């Protein structure tokens, strides 16, 4: 992997995003608007404080997966990817460049959602803010890397959208949001143990509780970070120049 080529790829993606106002609005505004909607639907500060960290974990994950998978597929179907890979550009350079560009967008997304939640919506966190930010950004990067990986298995943008419930919904349902993982059937608990979203949700819960962050929190962080890197490597291995 060549760092200069990777950074040049990230700059190219950011330049394209700057001219795509609807995509930028989708990535940055949707999680914030959902937080505002949740606040007024619940109309209870205690319930909002309970569910807000969970949504900060889930929605960046979903939005970044959707945007990244469609954007990568669009580059392949338009022939842009084939032209780029005719140059001295490695697959990992391309995917890491995408990850850096969309990672910066994820930081902006999380920053806006947290700023609105902590000021206008009055979200009160019992602990430090940085663990919550760390988990939210890392989860957005997880959605980005999985979107890059899954885009290799779609031929059209509609198929990329269809992959979202297949890949995303089971992770959310089995991640321990609705039912604690320990209370699930044994088979479902085993499945949840291999899903990265389960560890992201556990880390978010620990960050939101404000207790002293112990070894379990950092274990969950390392697992999610490892899944991000693994998805990028697998994405590089399965990346095709164009859609057949």
Helices and strands as residue ranges (DSSP letters): H 3-18, H 21-42, H 45-77, H 80-85, H 91-118, H 130-150, G 151-153, H 157-164, I 165-169, H 170-173, G 181-183, H 186-193, H 196-209, H 215-238
